[in-house]
């Protein structure tokens, strides 16, 4: 059943066209991922659908009648501000406990002031999930979410009866949740069937096909132009000879005219052929180039914590923690939302002091820090003013770096208020690029970055010779970048000498074999009962008195399976 039809949607701000022509049909039960570069208009489209802004042209129709829409905004701060204290109760508390936000029942204003970005996102999601809507729009819902929260969201999306539009650059999440991709490129929309991996493969195939056709066209064009060049040479020679050789003037004059005619004829044919079958050169894929400079001073251990403890009042973040970081290591920090990951980064940076224990850092250590908050930039400043550059060679280097990450030349003179969240993240990254650092501390570095920027960031970090310490819930990013972990377990930080995938496998294998077997048997029984119930429902009409009873039974079974 079609619930929403978007046709010819256009939106401009001044002379800048954001959306040129958007077409999309949404059916009940659809799972559509919306992707595109930063600033391509994804959030603008979400705001048009929800009625928060008006489109310039186009239409949005609801063939089955008016529908209810739930919307989780991109920035956790903005979304959280809309959560009034009165709404933190009942079903929302149940949802947040499933999300791993266990202490929300002790809600008070002091607790609200110390929520992490992930905890705020969880509350926003819980509010939307507790309401009954026909269409959900989720704008970067996995930003700030821990692995437990992401898995909960994936399962909830599978069980949700309505349609979902999800704006995301989280490749793992898109692979697990969507069956269509709506790409926005150059203000236009393109539909791809399948998840993110299918989309990526098909886009690459189309790119290579178009590139091949363009190359063949250029070779054909070059061949004809060479022929015309030869004819032109002969024609010029014939014209010269017609003025020199007595008795042969007429012969060479006729020959020259004939060749001129052939050149014009071939030129017209080529122009017609190109006009009819013209293949535009495909847009080159964004290859953002980062070049991190760093201090060449090297040592063995650069950071060490002994018997570290951190408390806020009665709340213990971590205690009895011993770990170290060596130069050149790539370490991912794991733990649930609110466990103290960002607090640990602030301790290493010197912005917080341990309640107990000792922190040692190398005296020569120079640290570059990318925080997860991109709303802390002075919006009145231009990018150049934010970077604080005055020397001509420094400004020239900055312009080169910005050009490499897809910023137009005039962009760096614009105020920061005009930048998207992803563009602000990249601006912060450039500030790091211009410094020489030994240790990069990254707090959710891929949040707000589009797919091309994420892949380019990974390439840049792989070429960086210094140390990387990162908090991230981007599974692809952590698996690619980090071969060691600092894990928060039972309020203790442990150093783990393995990558994420191996750690997760070992944790899973740590369950009692009998418990796993019992769990699998129970799942199998539930699956069989769910299939039987769906089979019975398919034979009944909604008017049948048994339909409602079976429908409730199905929902209860699916809930039980999710809990299991």
N, C-alpha and C positions, 0 to 999 in steps of 0.2 A: 504494500500500500504506500503510495506516494504521500509524504507529509509536508514536503517543502520543495519548491522549484525556484531556482535562481536563474534569471535570464538577463543577459546584456548589462550586468551591473558595472557602473562606472563611478569613479570618485577621484576628484582632483583637489589639491590645495594650492590655490594660486595658479601658477603656470605648470606646476609639477603634477603629472598624471600618476596617481597611485594605482588605481584599478582601471583598466581599459575595457576589458570585456570578460566578465566572469559568468560561466554557465555551469550549473550543477543541479542534479536532482537527488534528493535525499528520500530514501524509503525507510519505513519502520524497520528497526533492527540493523540498519547500516552502521558500519564502523569505518569512518573515513578520516584518514590522516591528511592534514593540510601542511604542506612543506613549501619552502621558498627561502631566498636569501633574506638576511636582516633588512628591514625597511621595505620589503616587497609588497606589503599590504595585508598580511595574514590577520593581524589583530584588527585592522580597519574593517575587514570583511566580517569578523566576529561581531564587531560593534554595530555594523549595518544590520546583520541578521537579528540582533537583539533589540534593535530600534534605538540604540544610544546615539547614533549619528545617522544623518540622512544621506542617501546616495544621490548622485547628480542625475543619473539615468538608469533605466533598467527596472526590473520588477522582481518581487518576491511573492510567490503565490503559495497558498496552503489549500490544496484541492480537497482535503478531508475536513476542512474547517479550522478554526483557530487552534493553535497548539501552545502548550506551556513549555518554556525554555529555561533551563538552569545554566548558569554561566560562572565558571571559576576563572578569574582573571590571572594574567601572567605574573604580576608582581605580588609576592606574598604580603607585603606591607599594605598594598591597596586593598587586596581581598580581605585581609584580616580586619582592617578598619571598619568594614561593613558588618562584621560580626558583633552585634550588640551583646552585652553581658546576659541579657534575658534569654538569648537563644541557646546558651551553653547549658543544655539540660536534656533529659529524656533520651530520645533516640540518638542525638548527636553524641552523648556520652558513650553509648554502646558502640557507635561507629568509631570513635576516636580510640577506644580501648582495642578494637580490632586492628587499628592502624599502628598500635604500639605506643599510643600516648596515654600511658597508664595512670598518671597522676592528675589528670584533668579534673577528676571529681573533687579535688581540693582547690577548686577554682577561686581565685581572688585577684584583686587588681595588682598585687605585688607579683603574683605568679605570671600574670599577663605581661608585665614589664620585662620578664626574663625569658620569654619564650624564644626558641631558636627559629630560624627561617623555616625549617622543616616542620616544626610544631605548628606554626601559623598556617602553613599550607595544608596540613592535616585537618585543622579546624575548618578551613574554608571548604575542603572536600567533604568533610562530614556534614556540614550544613546543607550543601547541595544534594548529597546522597540521601539525606533524611527527608527530602521533599520529593513528591511524585511529579515527574515531568515527562513530556513526550520526546524532548530533544535536549541533550547535554552538549554544551560547548566547553571544552577544557583547553585553556591556553597555557602551554608548557606546565602540565600538572606535576611532572616528576622533578622539576627544579626543586632542590632542597630536600626531596623525599629520600629516606634511607631505603635499603633493599627490602625491608619488611613492608614498608609503606607502598613501594612500587608493586610488590607481589600482591598485596591486598587489592590495590587499584586494578591490576590486571584481572584478577578473579571477579571483582565486582562488575567490571565492564563486560565480562563474558556472560554474567547472569542478568544484566540489565535488559529490560524488555524494549525500551525505546531506542532511538537512534543516537549516535554519538559522533560529533565532529571534534577531532583532537588536533590542536596545533602543537607540534613537537619536533625537536631535533634529536630526540633520544632514540637512537637506532635500535637498541635492544627492545625498548618499550613498543615502538611501532611494529617491529617484527612479531611481537606477541599479541597485539591487539587489533590491528586494522586489516581490512580486506580490500580497501581501495586507497589510492593516493590521489589527492587533488593538489597539483603543483601550480603555484603562481609564479610566473616568469614574465618579465616585461609587461606586467599589468594584465596578462591573459592567463586563462586557466587551461590546464591539460589534465585529463583523467588517465590514471594507470590502474590496472587490475592487480590485486595482490598486496602483499605487505611491503615494507621498506626494501628488503633484499630484492624482491621481484622488480620493484620500481627502479632500483639502482642498475640492475642488469639490463632491463629494457631500455632505460635512458642511455646507457653506454652503447647498446646495440644500435639504437637510432642515431646516436652521434656518429659512430663509426660508419654507418651506412650513408649518412648525409655527407660526411667528409669524403668518402670514396666517390660518390656521385659528383661532388664539387671538383675533386681532383681530375676525374675523367673529363668533365666539361672544360676545365682549364687546359688540359692536354690537347683536346680537340680544337679549342680556340687558338692555342699556340700554333698548331699544325696549319690551320687556315691562314693565320697571320704570316707565317713563314712563306707560304705559297704566294700570298699577296706581295710580300716583301721582294720575292724573286721576280714576280711579274713587274713590279714597280721599277726594279733595277733594269730589267730588259727594256721596259718602256722608256725610261730615261735615256738609255743607250741609243735606242731607235730614234728618239727625238734629236739627240745630238748628231747622229749620223745623217739625218734628213736635212740638216743645215750645212753639212760638209761635203758630201759626195755628189758630184754632178752626175746626172743620168740615173741616180738611184734615190733622189729626193722623194719622189712620189711613193716609191716602194716602202721606204722607211717611215714616211708620214702615215701611210695606211696601216703599217705594222704597229706603229706607236698608238694610233687611235684604237686599234683592235684590242691591244693590251690594256689601255685605259678602260675600255668597255668591260673587259673581263674582271678587272680590279673592282670596278663599281658593282658589277653583278655579284661577285663573291662577297663583297662587303654587305650588300643588301641581304643576301641569303644568310650570312652569319648573324646579322642583327635580328632578322626574323626568327631564326632558330633559337637564339639566346632569349629573345622576348617570350617565345612560346614555351620553352623548356628550361627557363633560367633556374639555376640552383644557387641560392645565396650561400656564402661561406658560413658554416655553422659557428656560433659563438664559442670561442675558446673557453674551455673549462677553467674556472677560477683556480689558480695555483698561487695561493697567498704565500709569500716568502718572508720568513722571519729570520733574522740573524742576531742571535743573542751574543753580546760581548760578555766576557767575564774576567775576573781577576785570576791571574795564573798561579797565585800562591796556593800551595797544596799542603795538606796534612792528612793524618789518618782520621781520628775522631774529631768532628767539628762541633757536635752537640752531645751532651750527656745529662741524663736526669737520674738522681739517686734518691730513693725513698720519697718520690714526689707525691704530694697531696694537695688537692684543691677543694675548698669548701666555700659555699655561700650561705652563711647562717648555719642552719642545721642540714642543709642539702649538700651531700658529698658528691662531687663530680668524679674524682678518682683519688686513690690512696695507695700506699705501699708499692709505688710504680718505679721500676728500674728499666732504663733502655738507653741506647746510644744511636747516633747517626754518623756514618762515615762519609767522607768526601766522594762524590761520584755516584752515590746510591740513589735509587728511585723508589721511594717508599710511599705507599698508600695508607691512609688512616681510615680505619673502619669502626663503625659503631652506630647505634640507633640514634635518632634525632633526640637532642637534648642531653646526650651523655657527656658532652664537654669537648668535642673535637675542635671547635673554633676557639674555645677557651684555651686549649693546649697550644694552638698556634699563637694566640696572644701572649702566652707565657714565654714562648721561644722568642717572639719578637721584642719582649721586654715591656709590653703594655699591661701585663698583669704579673703579680708576684705569687709564687707558690705559698700556700698556707703553711706547709711544712716541707722539708726536704731541700735538695740542692740542685740548682741548674747551672751547668758549666757550658760556656761557648768559647770557641777559639777567638782570640783577640783580633785576629786579622779578618774575621768572617764578615762578609758584606751580603746582606739579605735583600732580596726583592720580593715584595708581597702583593698578591692579587686577592683582594677581599671579594666575598660573594655579593656584597651590597654595591650596586651600581647607581644607587640614588644619592650617594654622598658627594657627588661632584658638584661644584659651583656652576649652576645652570646659566648664570649670566656671562660666564667667561667663554671665550672661543677656545678651540682645541689648542692653538698655539699659546694662548695665555695660560692655560692649564699646565702645559708642558714647561712653561717658564723659560723658553728659549729666546735668546737675543742675538747671538753670534750668527753671521750669515751661513757659515759652514754647518752649524748645528741645525738651522732651519732647513737647509738644503737636504741634509740627511733625513730629517723628519719627514719632509715631503716625499722622498724616495720610499721610505718605509710605508707611509700611508698609501702611496700609489700601489705598492705591492700587496696591500691588504684590501684593495678594492675601493679606496676613498678617492673621489674626484678632487682635483686640485683646489677647487673653491671650498670644499667641505671643511678644511681645517681653519677657515676663517669664520665659519658659522658658529653661533652660540651652542653650547652643549645641550641646551633645552630642546634643540631641533633633532637630536640624535635618538635613534631607537635604543632599547636596552642592549642589544647585541653590539651596536656601534660604540656604545659607551664602554662595554667590556673590552673591545678591541683598542679603544683609546687608552685605557688603563694599561693594556699589554704593551703598547708602543712606549709608554713611559718607562716600562721595565727594559725594553729593548735598547734604550738610549743610555742605560746605566751598565756598569761592569759589576756583575754579581756572582757570588760563589754558590749561594743557596737560594733556590726559588721556592717560596711558600705559596701554594695555590689553594684557595678555598672555593670549591665548586667552579673551576675555571671554564667548564663548557656550558654553564648556565647562560641562556640567552644567545649563544653562538649558533649561527646556521650551520648546515651540514658541511659546506665547503670550508668554513672557518674552523670547525672542529677537526677535520682531517688535516688541515694545514697546521693547526696548533700542535697536533700529535707529531707531525713531521719535524717541526721546529724543536720540540722538546727532545725528540730522539737524537737530534744533532747537538744538543746542549751537553757540554762536558762536565758541568757542575753537578750539584746535588739538587734533587727535587723531592719536596715533601708536599703531598697533596691530599686534601679531603675532596672526595667526589663520589657521587652516587650514579655516575655514568659507567655502567658495567663494561662497555666496549673500551672506554678510555682507560679504565684501571687495568684491564687485562692486557692492553697493548703497552702501557707505559711503566707499570710497576712490577718489580720482581721480589719485593719484600713488603711487609705490612707492619703497622702498629695497630693493634686491635684492642678496643675497649671491651673487657669482659668482667662482669660482676664488680664494677667500679675499680678495676685494675687495668693499666695499660701494659700490654705484652708485646714484645718484639717477636715477629713470626718470620722465619727464613724461607718463605715461599710466596708464590704469586696467588692472586685471588682465586682462580679456577681450582687450583690444587687444594687451597685452604677450604673452599666450599665443599669439595668432594670429600675431604678427610672429615669435616664436621658432620656430613651426612652419614658417612660410614661409622661414625662414632655412636649412632643410635644402637640400641640393643637389637640384634637380628630378629628376635622373637617379636618385639614390639613393631618392627617394620613389617614383618610378615602379617601380623594381626591387622595392622593399619591397611595394608594392601588388600587383604581379604574383605575388610569392611567396606573399602572403596568399591571393590568389584560388586559386592551385594547392592550397594547404593546405586551404582551405575545401572545394574539390571532393573532395579525397582523404578528408577527414573525413566528408563526406556519403556518399561511396561506402562507407566502412568501416561507418558506422552502418546503412546499408541492408543490408549483408551480415549484420551482427550481428542485425538484427531478424528475419532468416529462420532463425536458428539457435537451438536450445535450449541452456541452460547446460551440459548434459551432452555436447554435441558437442565432439570434440577440437579443432576449429578455433576454438571460442568464446574460449578463454583467450588464444590467440595474437592473434586480432583485437582483443580487449579491450586487451591490452598495446600493440598498435599504435596504437589510438585514443588511449590516454592519452599515448603518446609524441608523436603528432601535435598534440594539444591543448597539451602542454607547449611544443613547438616554436613553436606559434602565439603563445602567451603571451610567450615570450622575444623573438619577433620584434616 
